[in-house]
Amino acid sequence: EVKLVESGGGLVQPGGSLILSCAASGLAASYYTMSWVRQSPGKGLEWVSAVKNGGGPSIYNNRVKGRFTVSRDNAKNTVLLQMNNLKPEGTAVYYCAHSWGLVRWGSWGQGTQVIVSS
């Protein structure tokens, strides 16, 4: 059974930082494109960032580029999302998901809540 478990969310002030973690089991995350996707209150899903299998640069939504960094820890089968200079519009549930090249999507985690507020 494939399982993705996100953690690291919480309440942070605008301008603050958080690191989200996605622990994978039942699959080798390094073989897949691993993405972060968020859903703000009352809105649809928004793709945030992805780290590709096989190397190559990570990719980002323009709204987070320069502030967020996605990375892998293959030894721990984990994907991380470093979020800096958070803005109130970053308030959302953040999900981790695996896909085949962002075309065919596989499993999703249960999400972790991030609230950016003073």
C-alpha positions as CSV (number, residue, x, y, z in Angstrom):
1,E,0.0,0.0,0.0
2,V,1.3,3.4,-1.0
3,K,1.2,6.0,1.8
4,L,2.3,9.6,1.9
5,V,2.2,11.4,5.2
6,E,2.8,15.2,5.4
7,S,3.9,17.0,8.5
8,G,5.4,20.3,9.6
9,G,2.4,22.6,9.2
10,G,1.3,25.1,11.7
11,L,0.7,28.8,12.5
12,V,3.4,31.2,11.3
13,Q,3.5,35.0,11.1
14,P,3.9,36.7,7.7
15,G,7.5,36.7,6.7
16,G,8.2,33.5,8.6
17,S,9.4,30.1,7.6
18,L,8.2,26.5,7.8
19,I,9.6,23.2,6.5
20,L,7.0,20.6,5.4
21,S,7.9,17.0,5.2
22,C,6.3,14.2,3.1
23,A,7.3,10.7,4.3
24,A,6.6,8.0,1.7
25,S,6.1,4.3,2.2
26,G,5.1,1.6,-0.2
27,L,7.0,3.3,-3.0
28,A,10.5,4.6,-3.7
29,A,9.8,8.4,-4.0
30,S,13.0,8.8,-6.0
31,Y,11.5,7.0,-8.9
32,Y,8.6,9.5,-9.3
33,T,7.9,13.2,-9.7
34,M,6.9,14.3,-6.3
35,S,4.8,17.4,-6.0
36,W,3.4,19.7,-3.4
37,V,-0.1,21.0,-4.1
38,R,-2.2,23.3,-1.8
39,Q,-5.8,24.2,-1.3
40,S,-6.7,27.6,0.2
41,P,-10.0,28.0,2.0
42,G,-12.8,28.1,-0.5
43,K,-10.6,27.7,-3.5
44,G,-9.5,24.9,-5.7
45,L,-6.2,22.9,-5.8
46,E,-3.1,24.8,-6.8
47,W,0.1,23.1,-7.8
48,V,3.1,24.6,-5.9
49,S,6.2,22.7,-6.7
50,A,7.7,19.5,-8.0
51,V,11.0,17.6,-7.8
52,K,11.4,15.3,-10.8
53,N,12.7,11.8,-10.9
54,G,16.0,11.2,-12.7
55,G,17.4,14.6,-11.7
56,G,17.0,17.9,-13.4
57,P,15.9,21.2,-11.8
58,S,12.9,21.4,-9.6
59,I,10.0,23.5,-10.8
60,Y,7.9,26.0,-9.0
61,N,4.6,28.0,-9.4
62,N,5.6,31.6,-10.1
63,R,3.7,32.6,-7.0
64,V,6.3,30.8,-4.8
65,K,9.4,30.9,-6.9
66,G,12.3,32.4,-5.0
67,R,10.7,31.7,-1.7
68,F,10.0,28.0,-1.6
69,T,12.6,25.2,-2.2
70,V,11.7,21.5,-2.7
71,S,14.2,18.7,-2.1
72,R,14.5,15.0,-1.6
73,D,16.1,12.9,1.1
74,N,16.3,9.6,-0.7
75,A,17.8,7.9,2.3
76,K,14.7,8.7,4.3
77,N,12.3,8.3,1.3
78,T,11.1,11.9,2.1
79,V,10.4,15.0,0.2
80,L,10.8,18.4,1.9
81,L,9.3,21.9,1.1
82,Q,11.2,24.8,2.7
83,M,8.9,27.8,2.7
84,N,10.4,31.2,3.4
85,N,8.9,34.7,3.5
86,L,5.4,33.2,3.9
87,K,2.5,35.4,2.9
88,P,-1.1,35.3,4.2
89,E,-2.2,33.9,0.8
90,G,0.0,30.9,1.6
91,T,-2.7,29.8,4.1
92,A,-3.8,26.4,2.8
93,V,-3.8,22.7,3.3
94,Y,-0.6,21.4,1.7
95,Y,-0.7,18.0,0.1
96,C,2.1,15.8,-1.2
97,A,1.4,13.7,-4.2
98,H,3.3,11.4,-6.6
99,S,2.9,11.4,-10.3
100,W,4.4,10.2,-13.6
101,G,5.7,13.4,-15.0
102,L,2.8,15.5,-13.7
103,V,0.6,13.8,-16.2
104,R,-0.7,10.7,-14.4
105,W,-1.3,11.3,-10.8
106,G,-1.0,8.6,-8.1
107,S,-1.4,8.7,-4.4
108,W,-1.9,11.8,-2.2
109,G,-1.3,12.4,1.4
110,Q,-3.9,13.6,3.9
111,G,-2.5,17.1,4.0
112,T,-1.0,19.4,6.6
113,Q,-2.5,22.8,7.5
114,V,-0.4,26.0,7.2
115,I,-1.8,29.2,8.5
116,V,0.0,32.5,7.8
117,S,-1.4,35.1,10.1
118,S,-0.3,37.8,12.6
